[in-house]
Amino acid sequence: MFNERFLPKAFGTWSRKPRPRRLRFGKTSYRVNLRRPILGMEIRGSSLFLACLHPGLVGVSLTGTLEVPDFSALKPGELHERLSDFLRQLKVDDPVLALGLPRCEVIVRLLSLPRMARKSVDEALALQVEMFKPTDTEQFCWDATVLPHEMQLRASLVLAPHVTVERLTNLFAQAGYPISCLTVSQFSLVHLYLRGAQQHLSARLVLLECRGQDLELAILEGERMVATRAFSLLDGNVPPEQAIISELQQALSTLRWQEGEKPAILLSGAVPEPVAQALGKLGTVERFELRLGREGMTPDTHLGEFWGAVAVAVAAIGRGRPYQLNLVPRALRPSRRRWQRLPTYALLGANAALLLAIALRPSVQNLVLLHQYQRQIAALQQQTDEMKGVLQKEKDLRQTILLLEGFEQRGRQPLQALNEVAKQLPPDAWLNLFTWRKNQIELVGTAKSASSLLPLFQASPQFEEVKFNGALTQDPSGMERFRLEMRTKEKK
């Protein structure tokens, strides 16, 4: 398909000589083409003009043009040789062939159908074909383009003699290059203009194409074709410019345009300069290629007589704008080889899957690593919980041991204190009562000299705050009764 602004810098520059050549357009020569090349062919007089296009991902590139003189006299073998040599130099294999007929070889009827006929357009057009065909004995191939317009459908019905269509299809089929699309060159040129014009569409447009002594005239109101005809300039008694203006005025007079309204006039082909100057009185005159240049194509591009072949090739690319026709009956069209490019599409799919896998590889790896880390964390968490349980048991055991040690220590303190008291008591002293409570010791007993006990216990390294608790008394045996209080020292 075309770029957003129709062939921007896709064609480059080349010589006007109609000879086969390989054209290079910088980076455009290396575009990836997912669709088959299109070979557009235009019959002009006795010659055949060829233009080969490559539809790519981001645009269309023109690879070469060729003029085949005396086309009508060629046999299938000779035609095969010409086409094979041309395509071999372009390194093109198995192109789609589209052929454009001159306007003079077809019958065109411009119809208005009720909008309710939209659901049965084919039946309505078939009925119109039966009404408008010139004879009942001759068969015709037909196709039409339909445009919605307010409350009606505007249809351009094209009829071509079946004999002409069969002759051309058989000729190319026998030459080894069957025709996939048979259209009208004038309709393809209108289609090319509409593809290039985009939103800068003229309200009133006259498209005049010169084919030597033959001229083709098409008048457009927006996208709608309101008049079309072909005429010859072979009458030597009338100057060409007068004949063209007469035909144009006659066509315009039937359209009921407002007086003084000047349409835009586009000239294609080798239109004589006097004719162009004379047409300037009827409207603004401009070259077809320059108009397309203002719409986005490089203005220094000059296709000359190959514009028709390019337009035919463009009209065979997909569906987008109206005025795309195919007059070849379905029975005569080449069968589509659906599986021919299956390996290519399979490789493209594999490459796309590989690129997608490469693009997703970091995310997938991170996800896998995350799952692995989560499993490892879960395993470590279990081990950590087990270790916490062991540590808790160890802590409880330690507390139990400390408690037991405390109990043991508290049990030893009275014995140690009693042992120290026994060491300090003199032989003539008797102990009747020993009391120990929270490091507080109370001694009750008798001694010959109780006053001598106080310095003995004060000198002990285990006792402090030694004092008598009450007065000393004597018993009947002459011994002194005493009551001592003291505290055991804290161990440092």
ABEGO torsion letter per residue (X at the ends): XBBAAEGBGAAEBBBABBBBBBBBAEAAAABBBABBBBBBBBBBEABBBBBBBBBBAAEBBBAEBBBBBGAAABBAAAAAAAAAAAAAAAGBBGBBBBBBBBAAABBBBBBBBBAAAAABAAAAAAAAAAAABABAABBBBBBBBBBBBEABBBBBBBBBBAAAAAAAAAAAAAAGBBBABBBBAAAAAAAAAAAAAEABBBABBBBBBBBEABBBBBBBBEABBABBBBBBAABAABBAAAAAAAAAAAAAAAAGBBBGBBBBBBBBEBBBAAAAAAAAAAEBBBBAAAAAAAAGBBAABBAEAAAAAAAAAAAABEBABBGBBBABBAAABBBBBAAAAAAAAAAAAAAAAAAAAAAAAAAAAAAAAAAAAAAAAAAAAAAAAAAAAAAAAAAAAAAAAAAAAAAAAAAAAAAAAAAAAAAABBAABBBABBBBBGGBBBBBBBBABAAAAAAAAAABAABBGBBBBEBBBBBAAGBBBBBBBBBBBBBX
